[in-house]
Amino acid sequence: MQVSESLIRSVVEQVINQVRNSASATGATATSNASSSNSGIAYGRYGLFDNVDDAVRSARVAFEQLRDRPIEHRRRIIEHIRRISIENCVELGTMEMNETKIGRLEHKIGKLKTLGEKTPGVEFLRTECYSGDHGLAVIEHAPFGVIGAITPVTHSLPTITGNAVSMIASGNAVVVNPHPSGKKVAAEGVRRFNQAIHADLGIDNLISLICEPTLESAQQLFKHRSIALICVTGGPAVARAALNSGKRAVVAGPGNPPVVVDETADLDHAARCIIDGASFDNNLLCIAEKQVFVVSSVFDAMMAAMERAGAVRLNAPEVERLTHAALQVVGEGADAHHAPRKELLGQDAVKLAAAAGKSVDPSVLLVFGETTKDHPFVQTEQMMPFVPFVRCKDFDECVKCAQQSEHGYRHTSIIHSRNVRNMTRMARAMDTTLFVKNGPCMAALGLGGEGYLSFSIAGPTGEGVTTPLTFTRERRCSLIDDLFILGNPS
């Protein structure tokens, strides 16, 4: 079973019962509720604030309350976040889809449900001990305090959900500056989380949120003296701002994940994996397959495998029409580069095909076509369900092109091969945080593969897939010349 099928099937009953006949009504009601949360509810309750200073101050009070509580209370807090994410995934996922208007509804729902189930909590924490002739040293992982977080429009509430579980598990509070295009669903989710936590344990504002986020509020958050750590999930500009803030930053920056297919690969399996990964939430995932480099000897067979698996191939004129419709040049001079147009970012494959002048069935999840290695679709993190395929003379050229297109982000790369030596060579050459062999991109996050889940993948700063330990600082307590009971006293 492929990963996307697993995610969809896990929520399909809810989707059928609650969304098919009432998605519009639910979205309208949810949007109205979110609006009332932003404008009707009194700021300063249940995590909702209109300014950074009040949000940070209240989060600091919440942190100090949590600091005096047992770890079991952290576990209870996290269980409320998990429960709300799972039980409300249809309503909140629909709200996010209606507000952001990008991605796919079933995947918005699936992300919330899966993050609620799989994000690691307090069980991930550990204490280390060293003992010897000179006594005992205990190393514990302590909280930072109040963390400032920036979240993206691509996964507004899911990123908050995952971050909140990890950050609270390690004993922190968090203040979130969400992307403006996802602020309503972010506020509604945060309100529900805090309301449940307060009702159970009497702590409010552990997760605080700026309801009207701006670039200025993000900068204020970065510079605030009571913010001990910054966690950013977003593009190059916000990543640079975090790294230049003067504070320690956990940065989940941009990616442009390449795929290499060599002559030993199971082509039909590779095609299914590429479609599953690149079409998930209409290619909004930063780890998703963005461009594919195929050894020339199996290139035509690979293209045929893609069509057998249900993707639709665009010819050269159609690819160029889509390029002009989907990408635009931004910046000037040396800074000029291509970027996706908002009109097609995260939209369904049927809309991309229409922009290319081709009519396809609405059930089609992905369109693809052959391009050159320097084509804008290869070099740009396009975040839409079109994948360019590049013909390469051999494996070495595939890896070289993959390196060039990944731009040194060291984020994610993928290979389909039965040749273990080729896997090893590519892994060493790419040096990416995530390296997936013979699976869709999501397998790297434990969705169809092994491991744990987070939507904050810190490549630039090196933490990788974040966990509760990411948001801790090490403390060492040493007892000298006692409590080592295995040796003889001198």
C-alpha positions as CSV (number, residue, x, y, z in Angstrom):
1,M,0.0,0.0,0.0
2,Q,1.4,3.4,-0.9
3,V,1.7,6.1,1.7
4,S,-0.9,8.5,0.3
5,E,-3.4,5.7,0.1
6,S,-2.7,4.9,3.7
7,L,-3.3,8.4,4.8
8,I,-6.4,8.8,2.8
9,R,-7.9,5.5,3.9
10,S,-7.3,6.4,7.5
11,V,-9.7,9.4,7.2
12,V,-11.9,8.4,4.3
13,E,-14.8,7.5,6.5
14,Q,-14.8,10.9,8.1
15,V,-14.3,12.6,4.8
16,I,-17.3,10.8,3.3
17,N,-19.6,11.4,6.2
18,Q,-18.7,14.9,7.1
19,V,-17.3,16.6,4.0
20,R,-19.0,15.3,0.9
21,N,-22.3,17.0,1.6
22,S,-21.2,19.7,3.9
23,A,-17.7,20.9,3.1
24,S,-18.9,24.3,2.0
25,A,-21.0,24.8,5.0
26,T,-18.3,23.5,7.4
27,G,-15.8,25.8,5.7
28,A,-18.1,28.8,6.0
29,T,-18.9,28.1,9.6
30,A,-15.2,27.4,10.5
31,T,-14.1,30.5,8.7
32,S,-16.7,32.5,10.6
33,N,-15.6,30.9,13.9
34,A,-12.0,31.8,13.1
35,S,-13.0,35.4,12.3
36,S,-14.8,35.7,15.5
37,S,-11.8,34.3,17.3
38,N,-9.7,37.0,15.8
39,S,-12.1,39.9,16.3
40,G,-14.7,38.8,18.9
41,I,-12.8,37.0,21.6
42,A,-10.8,39.1,24.0
43,Y,-7.1,39.1,23.2
44,G,-5.0,37.6,25.9
45,R,-7.1,34.5,26.4
46,Y,-6.5,31.0,24.9
47,G,-3.3,32.1,23.1
48,L,-4.7,34.9,20.9
49,F,-2.9,38.2,20.9
50,D,-2.7,41.4,18.8
51,N,0.9,42.3,19.7
52,V,4.2,40.6,20.3
53,D,5.0,42.0,23.7
54,D,1.8,40.7,25.3
55,A,2.1,37.3,23.6
56,V,5.6,36.8,24.8
57,R,4.9,38.1,28.3
58,S,1.9,35.7,28.6
59,A,3.9,32.8,27.2
60,R,6.6,33.4,29.7
61,V,4.1,33.2,32.5
62,A,2.8,29.9,31.1
63,F,6.3,28.6,30.8
64,E,7.0,29.4,34.5
65,Q,3.8,27.6,35.4
66,L,4.7,24.6,33.4
67,R,8.3,24.5,34.8
68,D,6.8,23.9,38.3
69,R,4.7,21.0,37.1
70,P,5.6,17.3,36.8
71,I,6.4,15.8,33.4
72,E,3.1,13.9,33.6
73,H,1.4,17.3,33.1
74,R,3.3,17.8,29.9
75,R,2.0,14.4,28.8
76,R,-1.5,15.4,29.5
77,I,-1.1,18.7,27.6
78,I,0.2,16.9,24.6
79,E,-2.7,14.4,24.7
80,H,-5.1,17.3,24.4
81,I,-3.2,18.6,21.3
82,R,-3.2,15.1,19.8
83,R,-6.9,14.5,20.5
84,I,-8.0,17.8,19.0
85,S,-5.9,17.3,15.9
86,I,-7.3,13.8,15.3
87,E,-10.9,14.4,16.3
88,N,-11.2,17.8,14.6
89,C,-9.1,17.0,11.5
90,V,-12.0,17.1,9.1
91,E,-13.3,20.5,10.3
92,L,-9.9,22.1,10.7
93,G,-8.5,20.6,7.5
94,T,-11.4,21.9,5.6
95,M,-11.0,25.3,7.2
96,E,-7.3,25.4,6.1
97,M,-8.2,24.4,2.6
98,N,-10.9,27.0,2.3
99,E,-8.6,29.7,3.7
100,T,-5.3,29.0,1.9
101,K,-6.9,27.6,-1.3
102,I,-3.9,25.5,-2.0
103,G,-3.3,21.7,-1.8
104,R,-5.8,18.9,-1.6
105,L,-8.5,18.6,1.1
106,E,-7.9,14.9,1.9
107,H,-4.3,15.6,2.5
108,K,-5.0,18.7,4.7
109,I,-7.1,16.3,6.8
110,G,-4.6,13.5,6.7
111,K,-1.7,15.8,7.8
112,L,-3.5,16.9,11.0
113,K,-4.6,13.4,11.9
114,T,-1.1,11.9,11.3
115,L,0.7,14.6,13.1
116,G,-1.6,14.1,16.1
117,E,-0.8,10.4,16.0
118,K,2.9,10.3,15.2
119,T,4.7,13.4,16.5
120,P,7.1,12.3,19.3
121,G,6.4,13.6,22.8
122,V,7.9,13.3,26.2
123,E,8.8,9.6,25.6
124,F,11.6,11.0,23.3
125,L,13.3,12.7,26.2
126,R,16.3,10.9,27.9
127,T,18.7,11.4,30.7
128,E,22.3,10.3,30.4
129,C,24.6,9.2,33.3
130,Y,28.4,8.8,33.5
131,S,29.9,7.1,36.6
132,G,33.5,6.3,37.5
133,D,36.1,6.6,40.2
134,H,35.4,10.3,40.7
135,G,31.7,10.1,41.2
136,L,28.6,10.6,39.1
137,A,27.6,13.0,36.3
138,V,23.9,13.3,35.2
139,I,23.1,15.0,31.9
140,E,19.6,16.3,31.6
141,H,17.8,18.1,28.7
142,A,16.2,21.3,30.0
143,P,13.9,23.7,28.2
144,F,15.0,27.0,26.7
145,G,11.9,28.9,27.9
146,V,9.8,30.8,25.3
147,I,10.4,29.8,21.7
148,G,9.5,32.1,18.8
149,A,8.2,30.2,15.7
150,I,7.4,31.2,12.1
151,T,5.1,28.8,10.2
152,P,4.3,28.6,6.5
153,V,1.1,28.9,4.5
154,T,1.7,25.4,3.0
155,H,1.1,23.7,6.3
156,S,-0.2,26.4,8.7
157,L,-1.9,24.5,11.5
158,P,-0.1,21.1,10.9
159,T,3.3,22.8,11.5
160,I,1.9,24.5,14.7
161,T,0.6,21.2,15.9
162,G,3.9,19.3,15.4
163,N,6.0,22.1,16.8
164,A,3.7,22.5,19.9
165,V,3.9,18.8,20.7
166,S,7.7,18.8,20.5
167,M,8.3,22.1,22.2
168,I,5.9,21.5,25.1
169,A,7.2,17.9,25.6
170,S,10.6,19.5,26.3
171,G,9.1,22.0,28.7
172,N,8.9,25.2,26.6
173,A,6.2,27.6,25.7
174,V,5.9,29.0,22.1
175,V,4.8,32.2,20.4
176,V,3.8,31.7,16.8
177,N,3.8,34.3,14.0
178,P,1.9,32.4,11.3
179,H,1.8,33.1,7.6
180,P,-0.9,35.7,7.0
181,S,-2.7,33.5,4.5
182,G,-3.2,30.8,7.1
183,K,-3.8,33.0,10.1
184,K,-7.5,32.1,10.7
185,V,-7.1,28.4,10.9
186,A,-3.9,28.9,13.0
187,A,-5.8,31.0,15.4
188,E,-8.7,28.6,15.6
189,G,-6.5,25.6,16.3
190,V,-4.4,27.5,18.9
191,R,-7.6,28.6,20.6
192,R,-8.9,25.0,20.9
193,F,-5.6,23.7,22.1
194,N,-5.3,26.3,24.9
195,Q,-8.9,26.1,25.9
196,A,-8.5,22.3,26.5
197,I,-5.2,22.7,28.3
198,H,-6.6,25.5,30.6
199,A,-9.7,23.6,31.4
200,D,-7.6,20.6,32.5
201,L,-4.5,22.1,34.1
202,G,-5.2,25.8,34.6
203,I,-2.4,26.9,32.3
204,D,-3.3,29.3,29.5
205,N,-1.2,30.7,26.6
206,L,1.4,27.9,26.4
207,I,0.9,28.3,22.6
208,S,0.5,32.0,21.9
209,L,-0.2,33.4,18.4
210,I,-0.1,36.8,16.7
211,C,-3.5,37.0,15.2
212,E,-2.6,39.7,12.6
213,P,0.9,38.6,11.6
214,T,3.2,40.9,9.6
215,L,6.9,41.1,8.6
216,E,7.3,43.6,11.4
217,S,5.8,41.3,14.0
218,A,8.1,38.6,12.9
219,Q,11.1,40.9,13.3
220,Q,9.9,41.9,16.7
221,L,9.6,38.3,17.7
222,F,13.2,37.6,16.4
223,K,14.6,40.5,18.5
224,H,12.5,40.1,21.7
225,R,14.8,39.7,24.7
226,S,12.5,37.1,26.3
227,I,12.6,34.8,23.2
228,A,15.3,32.2,23.9
229,L,15.2,30.3,20.7
230,I,13.8,30.8,17.2
231,C,12.2,28.0,15.1
232,V,11.5,28.9,11.4
233,T,9.8,26.9,8.8
234,G,9.8,28.7,5.5
235,G,11.6,30.0,2.4
236,P,15.0,31.6,1.9
237,A,14.2,35.1,3.1
238,V,12.7,34.2,6.4
239,A,15.5,31.6,6.9
240,R,18.1,34.3,6.4
241,A,16.3,36.6,8.8
242,A,16.3,34.0,11.5
243,L,20.0,33.2,11.0
244,N,20.8,36.9,11.2
245,S,18.8,37.5,14.4
246,G,21.7,37.0,16.8
247,K,19.8,34.2,18.6
248,R,20.1,30.5,18.2
249,A,17.8,29.4,15.4
250,V,16.4,26.1,14.3
251,V,15.8,26.7,10.6
252,A,13.8,24.5,8.2
253,G,14.7,26.2,5.0
254,P,14.0,25.7,1.3
255,G,14.5,22.5,-0.7
256,N,14.3,21.4,-4.3
257,P,14.5,17.6,-4.0
258,P,15.8,15.7,-7.0
259,V,15.1,12.1,-7.9
260,V,17.6,9.8,-9.7
261,V,16.4,6.7,-11.6
262,D,19.1,4.4,-12.8
263,E,19.0,1.4,-15.2
264,T,18.5,-1.1,-12.3
265,A,15.4,0.4,-10.9
266,D,11.9,-1.2,-10.7
267,L,10.4,1.4,-13.0
268,D,6.7,0.7,-12.2
269,H,7.4,1.0,-8.5
270,A,9.4,4.2,-9.0
271,A,6.6,5.7,-11.0
272,R,4.0,5.0,-8.3
273,C,6.3,6.4,-5.7
274,I,7.0,9.6,-7.7
275,I,3.3,10.1,-8.2
276,D,2.5,9.5,-4.6
277,G,5.1,11.9,-3.3
278,A,4.9,14.7,-5.9
279,S,1.1,14.8,-5.9
280,F,0.7,14.7,-2.1
281,D,-1.0,18.0,-1.1
282,N,-0.3,19.1,-4.7
283,N,3.5,19.1,-4.2
284,L,3.5,21.6,-1.3
285,L,5.8,19.4,0.8
286,C,9.4,20.7,1.0
287,I,10.6,17.1,0.8
288,A,8.5,16.3,-2.3
289,E,9.9,15.0,-5.6
290,K,10.5,18.2,-7.7
291,Q,12.5,17.0,-10.7
292,V,13.6,13.5,-12.0
293,F,16.9,12.6,-13.7
294,V,16.8,9.3,-15.6
295,V,19.6,7.2,-17.2
296,S,19.1,7.4,-21.0
297,S,18.9,3.7,-21.5
298,V,15.6,3.5,-19.5
299,F,14.3,7.0,-20.0
300,D,11.5,6.1,-22.5
301,A,10.5,3.1,-20.4
302,M,10.3,5.3,-17.3
303,M,8.1,7.7,-19.1
304,A,5.8,4.9,-20.2
305,A,5.7,3.6,-16.6
306,M,4.6,7.0,-15.4
307,E,1.7,6.9,-17.8
308,R,0.8,3.4,-16.8
309,A,0.7,4.6,-13.2
310,G,-1.9,7.3,-14.0
311,A,0.2,10.4,-14.6
312,V,-0.4,12.4,-17.8
313,R,2.4,13.4,-20.1
314,L,2.7,16.9,-21.6
315,N,4.5,17.3,-24.9
316,A,7.1,20.0,-25.5
317,P,4.8,22.8,-26.6
318,E,2.5,22.0,-23.6
319,V,5.4,22.1,-21.2
320,E,6.4,25.5,-22.5
321,R,2.9,26.9,-22.2
322,L,2.7,25.7,-18.6
323,T,6.1,27.2,-17.9
324,H,4.9,30.6,-19.0
325,A,1.7,30.3,-17.0
326,A,3.1,28.8,-13.8
327,L,6.5,30.5,-13.4
328,Q,7.6,34.2,-13.4
329,V,10.9,36.0,-13.2
330,V,11.4,38.0,-10.0
331,G,14.3,40.2,-9.0
332,E,16.8,42.0,-11.2
333,G,20.3,41.4,-12.4
334,A,22.2,38.8,-10.5
335,D,19.3,38.3,-8.2
336,A,16.8,37.5,-11.0
337,H,15.3,34.0,-10.6
338,H,12.1,32.1,-11.4
339,A,9.3,31.7,-8.8
340,P,5.9,30.1,-8.9
341,R,2.9,32.2,-9.7
342,K,0.4,32.2,-6.9
343,E,-2.4,31.5,-9.3
344,L,-1.1,27.9,-9.9
345,L,0.8,27.2,-6.7
346,G,-0.6,24.1,-5.0
347,Q,-3.4,23.8,-7.5
348,D,-4.7,20.5,-8.9
349,A,-3.1,18.8,-11.9
350,V,-6.2,19.4,-14.0
351,K,-5.7,23.2,-13.7
352,L,-2.0,22.8,-14.7
353,A,-3.0,20.8,-17.7
354,A,-5.6,23.4,-18.7
355,A,-2.9,26.1,-18.5
356,A,-0.8,23.9,-20.8
357,G,-3.7,23.6,-23.3
358,K,-4.5,20.0,-22.4
359,S,-7.8,18.5,-21.1
360,V,-7.4,15.8,-18.5
361,D,-9.7,13.9,-16.2
362,P,-10.1,15.6,-12.8
363,S,-9.0,12.4,-11.1
364,V,-5.4,12.9,-12.5
365,L,-3.0,13.6,-9.7
366,L,0.1,14.5,-11.6
367,V,1.3,15.8,-15.0
368,F,4.9,15.4,-16.2
369,G,7.0,16.1,-19.2
370,E,10.6,16.0,-20.6
371,T,12.8,19.1,-20.2
372,T,16.4,20.0,-20.3
373,K,18.5,20.1,-17.1
374,D,18.6,23.9,-17.1
375,H,14.8,24.3,-17.5
376,P,13.1,26.7,-15.0
377,F,10.9,23.9,-13.7
378,V,14.1,21.9,-12.9
379,Q,15.8,24.7,-11.1
380,T,12.8,26.1,-9.2
381,E,11.0,24.8,-6.1
382,Q,7.7,25.0,-8.0
383,M,5.3,23.5,-5.4
384,M,2.7,22.2,-7.9
385,P,1.9,18.8,-9.3
386,F,4.1,18.9,-12.4
387,V,7.3,17.0,-12.5
388,P,10.0,17.6,-15.2
389,F,12.0,14.6,-16.4
390,V,15.6,15.0,-17.6
391,R,17.4,12.5,-19.9
392,C,21.0,11.8,-18.7
393,K,23.6,9.7,-20.5
394,D,24.6,7.7,-17.4
395,F,24.3,7.6,-13.6
396,D,27.2,10.0,-13.0
397,E,25.5,12.6,-15.1
398,C,22.3,12.0,-13.2
399,V,24.0,12.7,-9.9
400,K,25.8,15.7,-11.2
401,C,22.6,17.2,-12.5
402,A,20.8,16.4,-9.2
403,Q,23.5,18.2,-7.2
404,Q,23.2,21.3,-9.4
405,S,19.4,21.4,-9.2
406,E,19.4,21.0,-5.4
407,H,21.4,24.2,-5.1
408,G,23.3,23.1,-2.0
409,Y,20.3,23.2,0.3
410,R,21.2,19.8,1.5
411,H,17.5,19.1,2.2
412,T,16.2,16.0,0.5
413,S,17.2,13.7,-2.4
414,I,15.7,10.4,-3.6
415,I,17.0,7.5,-5.6
416,H,15.3,4.5,-7.3
417,S,17.9,1.7,-7.8
418,R,18.8,-1.9,-7.0
419,N,22.5,-1.0,-7.1
420,V,23.7,-0.5,-3.5
421,R,26.9,1.1,-4.7
422,N,24.9,3.7,-6.7
423,M,22.9,4.4,-3.6
424,T,26.0,5.0,-1.6
425,R,27.7,7.2,-4.2
426,M,24.6,9.4,-4.5
427,A,24.2,9.7,-0.7
428,R,27.7,10.8,-0.3
429,A,27.5,13.3,-3.2
430,M,24.2,14.9,-2.2
431,D,24.9,15.0,1.5
432,T,21.2,15.8,2.2
433,T,19.4,15.8,5.5
434,L,16.9,13.2,4.1
435,F,17.9,10.6,1.6
436,V,15.2,8.2,0.4
437,K,15.9,4.9,-1.4
438,N,13.1,3.2,-3.4
439,G,10.2,5.0,-1.8
440,P,8.1,8.2,-1.9
441,C,9.4,11.2,-0.1
442,M,7.1,10.9,2.9
443,A,8.7,7.6,3.8
444,A,11.6,9.7,5.2
445,L,9.3,11.0,7.9
446,G,8.1,7.6,9.0
447,L,5.0,7.6,6.7
448,G,5.5,4.3,5.0
449,G,9.1,4.1,6.3
450,E,10.8,4.0,9.7
451,G,11.4,6.9,11.9
452,Y,9.5,9.8,13.5
453,L,7.4,12.6,12.1
454,S,7.8,16.4,12.1
455,F,7.0,19.1,9.6
456,S,10.0,21.2,10.7
457,I,13.1,19.8,9.0
458,A,16.1,21.8,10.0
459,G,18.7,21.5,7.2
460,P,20.6,24.8,7.3
461,T,21.2,24.6,11.0
462,G,21.8,20.8,11.1
463,E,19.2,19.5,13.5
464,G,17.4,17.5,10.8
465,V,13.9,16.3,11.5
466,T,13.0,18.0,14.8
467,T,12.1,16.2,18.0
468,P,11.6,17.3,21.6
469,L,15.4,17.1,22.1
470,T,15.9,19.7,19.4
471,F,14.3,22.3,21.7
472,T,16.4,21.5,24.8
473,R,19.6,22.7,26.2
474,E,22.0,20.3,28.0
475,R,22.6,20.6,31.7
476,R,25.2,18.6,33.6
477,C,25.0,17.9,37.4
478,S,28.2,16.4,38.9
479,L,28.6,14.7,42.3
480,I,32.3,14.3,43.1
481,D,33.8,11.2,44.6
482,D,30.5,9.6,45.7
483,L,27.7,7.4,44.4
484,F,30.1,5.3,42.2
485,I,29.6,2.0,44.1
486,L,31.3,-0.5,41.8
487,G,34.9,0.4,42.6
488,N,37.0,0.4,45.7
489,P,37.5,3.7,47.5
490,S,41.1,4.9,47.3
